[in-house]
Amino acid sequence: MERKSKKRSRRSSSSDDSKHADDKRKKDRKHKDKDHSKPSYKRYYGEDFDKKKKNSDRYWNKYAKDDEEPLVGSRYYEDKKEEKKDEPVVPKRPPRKQVDMLTSRTGGAYIPPAKLRMMQAEITDKSSAAYQRIAWEALKKSIHGFINKVNTSNIGIIAKELLHENIVRGRGLLCKSIIQAQAASPTFTNVYAALVAIINSKFPNIGELLLKRLVLQFKRGFKQNNKTICISSATFIAHLVNQGVAHEILALEILTLLVETPTDDSVEVAISFLKECGQKLTEVSSKGINAIFEMLRNILHEGQLEKRIQYMIEVMFQIRKDGFKDHVAVTEELDLVDEEDQFTHLITLDDVVQTNSEDILNVFKFDDKYEENEGKYKLLSKEILDDSGSESGSGSENEGEDEEEEEENGTEEKNELIIDNTDTNLITLRRTIYLTVQSSLDFEECTHKLLKMQLKPGQEIELCHMILDCCAEQRTYEKFFGLVAQRFCQINKVYVEPFQQIFRGTYATTHRLDANRLRNVSKFFAHLLFTDAIGWEVLEIIKLNEEDTNSSSRVFIKILFQELAEYMGLIKLNKRLKDESMQGHFTGLFPKDHPKNTRFSINFFTTIGLGGLTDELREHLKNAPKVPQFVMPQNTEENSSSSSSSSESSTEEESSSSDSSSSEEEKRKRNRSKSKNKVRRRNRSCNNDSSDDSNRKPNRDKKKKIIKENS
């Protein structure tokens, strides 16, 4: 059969040849005449003969030879059906469950804004969960849209548009959107920081929430050794420090954490962080930034890091040497919030934990008082926008009319003089100075902040009074306040005279100060005198005698000179007090007008342990002419009579200069009394025994001692 099939194929291929056509006809006739009912004898062609034959029969019987054979090829289709029965049946998937957008946690699929507004309009009950959920979705889309559109030129417009939205309700969405946008485009970090500064000035809780999330993100990246997250979050924190949203202590903590145990990645993050906020840290905390650069210098000298990191450290030192001119803290376009209006958050790395992130604010939550809260926020946003509009002075459509009205108002204001007798500005100034002093880390930061306040002429003395008052109210004296006052006097000589004036007023009213305040004030002025911040001529107000001093003023002088001796040493202090050009100002401290005042000054300085300052006074008192003793303690009647006679004679001599007539009579009486006393002495001397002479010797010795002590 195989040969027959081959012959058939050959004949079909050569149908054009007449010879082959005749052979084909003969074969066809034989094939019809042949009886197919008889079995054909099987010949051996090989092992695969049956299989090949079966395949060939299946192929040739696929199509019917004529129209009368309808069952031809049925075997082929039956085999195909059996094969299909053996194939595994794939189960049909169940229909996908449709998630309702109003009940899903994340909001479901994207809904076009037009359809969202239409759905919101269909719901009439505004207190329902469906309406609040749709409003939440609209709030989220608007916040994302505004954050994605913000840049340097339109930041003011975007800030106003954001304030129109309820960012108090969506503060979690706002913080999340800003952090994601900053991580996606780090080059706009300063723009996002400026936007946060504007929002923080109106809503400090939003700025605090964003700062806490950034700190948590930085800590998470630091633990996971993820340099990308650390750099992005640290850069954002650095710009928030520049804007005054975050305190510089947080920046110093981050730098210390990165540099304390240096690795290649940690030092790289620290350098990128320093580039962004190095200028700000240099202004507000020079000691802290010096310590960080000293640690970087030690790391560079050790040479254990890669060459690339070492080159980065060297470049950082060069940037610092140039004054960070290519890395300005805040550009003029983004300096939109005054320091007085800004709220600075003092947050440390240890204060922030995972619960502070408040991730629950990122998802929808049903509000029972939705309409009431929305109404409150609308009033609040209206007040904020009205205030900002009045401050910015945005013009209306009719600019010409506004200009005319402003001119008229200006002329009226010039004619009217308003006098404020409530001292509101003074109280506000004092409060600002007090808060600035208390919030400063060191005296240099405090001085810098106070100098940037730009005081009006005449307000310098208020600043000096506030510094002294802050110093006086401390439990113990703090050198911080003395250094602040010293720096002010050295920077601008305008502050010298107010402090000198305050010294004179304080000495005159020392009796009003308690012991603690008196001690602090004395040490404060001792520091100013030691550093020559104020002139030593202020000491001319001190009159060191019994009549012009009281207990409080003597305590003030005592603490003042003891502190000066501790600062300068007794030799330098004595040399300063003996300066010939200043002797005219120290006459009250070391009086030479009367021996009594001289002795008082000597005894005072000797009592407080500074007797070495009175050597010149002792010499003066020793060489001064003797003054008759007015009061002499005597044991006998004889001495009492002589003392009374001497006192009478002295008083009579003084009165003789006034009236000549009365003096002559007094002289006669005095002569008579003297003669009587002489007679009495002679009589007593004659009647006394030798034993009396022995008793008089100790009395004489006592007299000599008393005279020496008084001299």
Secondary structure, DSSP 4 states (H G I P E B T S, - for coil): -HHHHHHHHHHHHTTTSHHHHHHHHHHHHHHHHS-TTSPPPP----TTHHHHHHHHHHHHTSS-SSTT-TTTTHHHHHHHHHHHHHSPPPPPPPPPPPPPTTTSSS--S---HHHHHHHHHH---TTSHHHHHHHHHHHHHHHHHHHHH--TTTHHHHHHHHHHS-TTTTHHHHHHHHHHHHHH-GGGHHHHHHHHHHHHHH-HHHHHHHHHHHHHHHHHHHHTT-HHHHHHHHHHHHHHHHHTSB-HHHHHHHHHHHHHS--HHHHHHHHHHHHHHHHHHHHH-HHHHHHHHHHHHHHHHHT-S-HHHHHHHHHHHHHHHTTSTTS-SS-GGG--S-TTT---B---TTT--GGGG-GGGGS----TTHHHHHHHHHHHHHHHHHHHHHHHT---S-HHHHHHHHHHHHHHHHH------S-HHHHHHHHHHHHHHHT-SSHHHHHHHHHTT-PPTT-HHHHHHHHHHHHHTSSS--HHHHHHHHHHHHH-GGGHHHHHHHHHHHHHTGGGS-HHHHHHHHHHHHHHHHTTSS-GGGGGG---STTT--HHHHHHHHHHHHHHHHHH-HHHHHHHHT-GGGGGGSTTTS--S-HHHHHHHHHHHHHTT-GGGGHHHHHHHHHSPP---S----SSHHHHHHHHHHHHHHHHHHHHTT-HHHHHHHHHHHHHHHHHHHHHHHHHHHH--HHHHHHHHHHHHHHHHHHHHH-
